[in-house]
Amino acid sequence: MEKNTTENEKKNHEDKNGSEDQKREIDKDSPVAENMKNESGAKTADETSGAETDKKTKPATEAGKIPDSDRIISAQKDLLEEKIQPLENGINAVMILQKRINEGMHQELEDYKDKFMNGIHTPLLKNFLRLYDTIQSNLDHIQDADAKERVKFICDELLAILESCDVELMPVGENESFDNTRHKALKRIETEDESLHKKIESVVRRGFYRGEQVLRPQEVTVYFYKPDERPTL
């Protein structure tokens, strides 16, 4: 009897388990479960599709922003350069003008200084030239050799002083032609020798240069050709 009771309990337990498994199968196949499954699958698919869409569209969007940014920067740069260029041109023009003004002022000051110094020096130098003329004209009349040597030494010292002021004697050339920019003709010497026409006959008073300019012209006598007008026999 105990054995029959045990078998009945076992059978009842199996029947209970079978009922529960069947119930789960029924629940699994029920419309509610199917709807939940479909909704879950759709949600998963939407999320996957959305992620893929974002993944595809995001780089394109970001890639589109780069050219736009470059174009904006380039346009701003061009606009800035367009506005700066006239300013740079104006600054350069002002600098060039200032340079010319400075150069002009410097040249004017130099010219003024030269004129001023010439106005002071020239009369003084010409006084030295007259002193040289006096010494030189009396040198040949001194008989005493020692006295003559001392006077000559003084004359040489005077020439050295003049040279320190950029003043030099004009050279005397042999058979030198007359040049009215350097010579002053005091007398004409007629000659029948045509080859001597306008040649320097003698130097009466020495001339001087100051730098490249003539401080005093050389005073000379000049040959002038005059053909023989006597009638031939």
Sine and cosine of phi, psi and omega as CSV:
sin_phi,cos_phi,sin_psi,cos_psi,sin_omega,cos_omega
0.00,0.00,-0.64,0.77,0.10,-0.99
-0.87,0.49,-0.59,0.81,0.00,-1.00
-0.92,0.40,-0.66,0.75,0.02,-1.00
-0.91,0.41,-0.60,0.80,0.02,-1.00
-0.91,0.42,-0.66,0.75,0.01,-1.00
-0.90,0.43,-0.69,0.73,-0.01,-1.00
-0.91,0.42,-0.61,0.79,0.02,-1.00
-0.91,0.41,-0.67,0.74,0.02,-1.00
-0.89,0.45,-0.64,0.77,0.01,-1.00
-0.90,0.43,-0.67,0.74,0.00,-1.00
-0.90,0.43,-0.68,0.73,0.03,-1.00
-0.89,0.45,-0.60,0.80,0.01,-1.00
-0.91,0.41,-0.66,0.75,0.01,-1.00
-0.92,0.39,-0.64,0.77,0.01,-1.00
-0.89,0.45,-0.63,0.78,0.01,-1.00
-0.90,0.43,-0.69,0.73,0.02,-1.00
-0.91,0.41,-0.66,0.76,0.02,-1.00
-0.89,0.46,-0.64,0.77,0.01,-1.00
-0.90,0.44,-0.66,0.75,0.01,-1.00
-0.91,0.41,-0.65,0.76,0.04,-1.00
-0.91,0.42,-0.64,0.77,0.02,-1.00
-0.91,0.42,-0.64,0.77,0.01,-1.00
-0.89,0.46,-0.65,0.76,0.02,-1.00
-0.91,0.41,-0.62,0.79,0.03,-1.00
-0.90,0.44,-0.67,0.74,0.01,-1.00
-0.90,0.44,-0.70,0.72,0.01,-1.00
-0.89,0.45,-0.59,0.81,-0.03,-1.00
-0.91,0.41,-0.62,0.79,-0.02,-1.00
-1.00,0.00,0.07,1.00,-0.07,-1.00
-0.95,0.31,0.39,-0.92,0.01,-1.00
-0.86,0.52,-0.60,0.80,-0.02,-1.00
-0.88,0.47,-0.72,0.69,0.01,-1.00
-0.90,0.44,-0.64,0.77,0.00,-1.00
-0.90,0.44,-0.66,0.75,0.03,-1.00
-0.89,0.45,-0.69,0.72,0.01,-1.00
-0.88,0.47,-0.63,0.77,0.00,-1.00
-0.91,0.41,-0.68,0.73,0.00,-1.00
-0.91,0.42,-0.69,0.72,0.00,-1.00
-0.88,0.47,-0.66,0.75,0.01,-1.00
-0.90,0.43,-0.67,0.75,0.01,-1.00
-0.91,0.40,-0.65,0.76,0.01,-1.00
-0.91,0.41,-0.66,0.75,0.02,-1.00
-0.88,0.48,-0.68,0.73,0.01,-1.00
-0.90,0.43,-0.65,0.76,0.00,-1.00
-0.91,0.41,-0.66,0.75,0.01,-1.00
-0.90,0.44,-0.68,0.74,0.01,-1.00
-0.89,0.46,-0.68,0.74,0.00,-1.00
-0.90,0.43,-0.69,0.73,0.00,-1.00
-0.90,0.43,-0.66,0.75,0.02,-1.00
-0.90,0.44,-0.66,0.76,0.02,-1.00
-0.90,0.44,-0.67,0.75,0.01,-1.00
-0.92,0.40,-0.62,0.78,0.02,-1.00
-0.90,0.44,-0.71,0.71,0.04,-1.00
-0.87,0.49,-0.64,0.77,-0.03,-1.00
-0.91,0.42,-0.59,0.81,-0.01,-1.00
-0.98,0.21,-0.64,0.76,-0.09,-1.00
-0.99,0.13,-0.45,0.89,-0.05,-1.00
-0.88,0.47,-0.77,0.64,0.04,-1.00
-0.88,0.48,-0.60,0.80,0.00,-1.00
-0.90,0.43,-0.65,0.76,0.01,-1.00
-0.91,0.41,-0.73,0.68,0.02,-1.00
-0.89,0.45,-0.63,0.78,0.02,-1.00
-0.91,0.42,-0.53,0.85,0.03,-1.00
-0.95,0.32,-0.46,0.89,0.00,-1.00
-0.95,0.32,-0.51,0.86,-0.08,-1.00
-0.90,0.43,-0.77,0.63,0.04,-1.00
-0.88,0.47,-0.63,0.77,0.03,-1.00
-0.86,0.50,-0.69,0.73,0.01,-1.00
-0.90,0.43,-0.65,0.76,0.02,-1.00
-0.90,0.43,-0.66,0.75,0.00,-1.00
-0.90,0.43,-0.63,0.77,0.01,-1.00
-0.91,0.42,-0.71,0.70,0.00,-1.00
-0.90,0.44,-0.68,0.74,-0.01,-1.00
-0.90,0.43,-0.65,0.76,0.02,-1.00
-0.91,0.42,-0.66,0.75,0.04,-1.00
-0.91,0.42,-0.61,0.79,0.02,-1.00
-0.90,0.43,-0.71,0.71,0.02,-1.00
-0.88,0.47,-0.66,0.75,0.00,-1.00
-0.90,0.43,-0.67,0.74,0.02,-1.00
-0.90,0.43,-0.69,0.73,0.02,-1.00
-0.90,0.43,-0.61,0.79,0.02,-1.00
-0.89,0.45,-0.59,0.81,0.01,-1.00
-0.98,0.18,-0.51,0.86,-0.05,-1.00
-0.98,0.20,-0.54,0.84,-0.10,-0.99
-0.84,0.54,-0.74,0.68,0.06,-1.00
-0.87,0.49,-0.57,0.82,0.03,-1.00
-0.91,0.41,-0.68,0.74,0.04,-1.00
-0.90,0.44,-0.66,0.76,0.03,-1.00
-0.88,0.47,-0.66,0.75,0.02,-1.00
-0.90,0.43,-0.67,0.75,0.01,-1.00
-0.90,0.44,-0.69,0.73,0.02,-1.00
-0.89,0.46,-0.65,0.76,0.02,-1.00
-0.90,0.44,-0.65,0.76,0.02,-1.00
-0.90,0.43,-0.66,0.75,0.00,-1.00
-0.91,0.42,-0.66,0.76,0.03,-1.00
-0.90,0.43,-0.69,0.73,0.01,-1.00
-0.89,0.46,-0.67,0.74,0.01,-1.00
-0.90,0.44,-0.63,0.78,0.03,-1.00
-0.90,0.44,-0.68,0.73,0.01,-1.00
-0.91,0.42,-0.63,0.77,0.03,-1.00
-0.89,0.45,-0.71,0.71,0.00,-1.00
-0.89,0.46,-0.68,0.73,0.02,-1.00
-0.90,0.43,-0.66,0.75,0.02,-1.00
-0.90,0.43,-0.67,0.74,0.03,-1.00
-0.91,0.42,-0.65,0.76,0.02,-1.00
-0.89,0.47,-0.69,0.72,0.00,-1.00
-0.91,0.41,-0.64,0.77,0.03,-1.00
-0.89,0.45,-0.65,0.76,0.03,-1.00
-0.91,0.42,-0.64,0.77,0.03,-1.00
-0.90,0.44,-0.68,0.73,0.02,-1.00
-0.90,0.44,-0.66,0.75,0.01,-1.00
-0.90,0.44,-0.67,0.75,0.01,-1.00
-0.89,0.45,-0.68,0.73,0.01,-1.00
-0.89,0.45,-0.70,0.72,0.01,-1.00
-0.90,0.44,-0.65,0.76,-0.01,-1.00
-0.90,0.43,-0.73,0.69,-0.01,-1.00
-0.92,0.39,-0.62,0.79,0.05,-1.00
-0.90,0.44,-0.62,0.78,0.02,-1.00
-0.89,0.46,-0.50,0.86,0.03,-1.00
-1.00,0.06,-0.71,0.71,-0.14,-0.99
-0.97,0.25,-0.64,0.77,-0.13,-0.99
-0.84,0.54,-0.76,0.65,0.04,-1.00
-0.87,0.48,-0.62,0.78,0.01,-1.00
-0.91,0.41,-0.69,0.72,0.00,-1.00
-0.90,0.43,-0.63,0.78,0.01,-1.00
-0.91,0.41,-0.50,0.86,0.11,-0.99
-0.91,0.41,-0.62,0.78,0.07,-1.00
-0.90,0.43,-0.60,0.80,0.02,-1.00
-0.91,0.42,-0.63,0.77,0.05,-1.00
-0.92,0.40,-0.60,0.80,0.06,-1.00
-0.90,0.44,-0.66,0.75,0.06,-1.00
-0.87,0.49,-0.68,0.73,0.01,-1.00
-0.87,0.49,-0.67,0.74,-0.03,-1.00
-0.90,0.43,-0.72,0.69,0.00,-1.00
-0.89,0.45,-0.70,0.71,-0.07,-1.00
-0.92,0.40,-0.61,0.79,-0.02,-1.00
-0.95,0.32,-0.47,0.88,-0.01,-1.00
-1.00,-0.04,-0.18,0.98,-0.07,-1.00
-0.90,0.44,-0.63,0.78,-0.04,-1.00
-0.95,0.30,-0.28,0.96,-0.03,-1.00
-1.00,-0.05,-0.08,1.00,0.00,-1.00
-0.99,0.14,0.82,-0.58,-0.06,-1.00
-1.00,0.02,-0.63,0.77,-0.04,-1.00
-0.93,0.37,0.79,-0.61,-0.08,-1.00
-0.91,0.41,-0.68,0.73,-0.01,-1.00
-0.91,0.42,-0.69,0.72,0.01,-1.00
-0.90,0.44,-0.63,0.78,0.00,-1.00
-0.91,0.41,-0.61,0.79,0.00,-1.00
-0.93,0.38,-0.63,0.77,0.01,-1.00
-0.92,0.40,-0.65,0.76,0.02,-1.00
-0.91,0.41,-0.62,0.78,0.04,-1.00
-0.90,0.44,-0.62,0.79,0.04,-1.00
-0.89,0.46,-0.66,0.75,0.03,-1.00
-0.90,0.44,-0.64,0.77,0.02,-1.00
-0.90,0.44,-0.66,0.75,0.03,-1.00
-0.90,0.43,-0.63,0.78,0.03,-1.00
-0.91,0.42,-0.60,0.80,0.03,-1.00
-0.91,0.42,-0.65,0.76,0.05,-1.00
-0.90,0.43,-0.59,0.81,0.04,-1.00
-0.90,0.43,-0.63,0.77,0.05,-1.00
-0.89,0.45,-0.67,0.74,0.02,-1.00
-0.91,0.42,-0.64,0.77,0.03,-1.00
-0.89,0.45,-0.56,0.83,0.05,-1.00
-0.91,0.41,-0.34,0.94,0.06,-1.00
-0.99,-0.15,0.31,0.95,0.02,-1.00
0.91,0.42,0.53,0.85,0.02,-1.00
-0.92,-0.40,0.79,-0.61,-0.04,-1.00
-0.72,-0.69,0.45,-0.89,0.08,-1.00
-0.94,0.35,0.60,-0.80,0.13,-0.99
-0.96,0.28,0.66,-0.75,0.04,-1.00
-0.95,0.31,0.39,-0.92,0.05,-1.00
-0.93,-0.37,0.92,-0.39,-0.03,-1.00
-0.99,-0.14,0.53,-0.85,0.04,-1.00
-0.97,0.25,0.73,-0.68,-0.05,-1.00
0.82,0.57,0.63,0.78,-0.02,-1.00
-0.97,0.24,0.67,-0.74,0.02,-1.00
-0.99,0.16,0.49,-0.87,0.00,-1.00
-0.94,0.34,0.70,-0.72,0.02,-1.00
-0.73,-0.68,0.92,-0.39,-0.10,-1.00
-0.94,0.35,-0.16,0.99,0.09,-1.00
-0.99,0.13,-0.30,0.95,-0.03,-1.00
-0.83,-0.56,-0.31,0.95,-0.10,-0.99
-0.88,-0.47,0.46,-0.89,0.11,-0.99
-0.82,-0.58,0.90,-0.44,-0.06,-1.00
-0.99,0.16,0.87,-0.49,0.04,-1.00
-1.00,-0.06,-0.42,0.91,-0.08,-1.00
-0.39,-0.92,0.58,-0.82,0.09,-1.00
-0.99,-0.16,0.70,-0.72,0.06,-1.00
-0.91,-0.41,0.93,-0.38,-0.02,-1.00
-0.95,0.30,0.58,-0.81,0.02,-1.00
-0.54,-0.84,0.54,-0.84,0.07,-1.00
-1.00,-0.01,-0.05,1.00,0.03,-1.00
-1.00,0.01,0.95,-0.30,-0.08,-1.00
-0.90,0.44,-0.45,0.89,-0.02,-1.00
-0.93,0.36,-0.30,0.96,0.00,-1.00
-1.00,-0.07,0.05,1.00,-0.07,-1.00
-0.87,0.50,0.81,-0.58,0.00,-1.00
0.89,0.46,0.48,0.88,0.16,-0.99
-1.00,-0.07,0.45,-0.89,0.01,-1.00
-0.96,0.29,0.84,-0.54,0.04,-1.00
-0.99,0.11,-0.71,0.71,0.04,-1.00
-0.33,-0.94,0.33,-0.94,0.04,-1.00
-0.97,-0.22,0.87,-0.50,0.01,-1.00
-1.00,0.07,-0.67,0.74,0.02,-1.00
-0.57,-0.82,0.72,-0.69,-0.08,-1.00
-0.93,0.36,0.57,-0.82,0.08,-1.00
-0.99,-0.15,0.21,-0.98,-0.05,-1.00
-0.68,-0.73,0.59,-0.81,0.16,-0.99
-0.98,-0.18,0.55,-0.84,0.24,-0.97
-0.84,-0.54,0.98,-0.20,-0.16,-0.99
0.93,0.37,-0.83,-0.56,0.04,-1.00
-0.99,-0.15,-0.02,1.00,-0.02,-1.00
-0.99,-0.16,0.46,-0.89,0.04,-1.00
-0.99,0.12,0.90,-0.44,0.05,-1.00
-0.99,0.15,-0.64,0.77,0.07,-1.00
-0.51,-0.86,0.78,-0.62,-0.02,-1.00
-0.94,0.33,0.43,-0.91,0.04,-1.00
-0.98,0.19,0.82,-0.58,-0.03,-1.00
-1.00,0.00,0.82,-0.57,-0.17,-0.99
-0.66,-0.76,0.24,-0.97,0.23,-0.97
-0.96,-0.28,0.56,-0.83,-0.17,-0.98
-0.78,-0.62,0.65,-0.76,0.09,-1.00
-0.97,0.24,0.64,-0.76,0.14,-0.99
-0.76,-0.65,0.77,-0.64,-0.05,-1.00
-0.96,0.28,0.74,-0.67,0.08,-1.00
-0.68,-0.73,0.94,-0.35,-0.04,-1.00
-0.91,0.42,0.43,-0.90,0.01,-1.00
-0.95,0.32,0.88,-0.47,-0.04,-1.00
-0.99,-0.11,0.07,1.00,0.00,-1.00
-0.94,0.33,0.67,-0.74,-0.02,-1.00
-0.93,0.37,0.63,-0.77,0.03,-1.00
-1.00,0.10,0.57,-0.82,-0.01,-1.00
-1.00,0.03,0.00,0.00,0.00,0.00
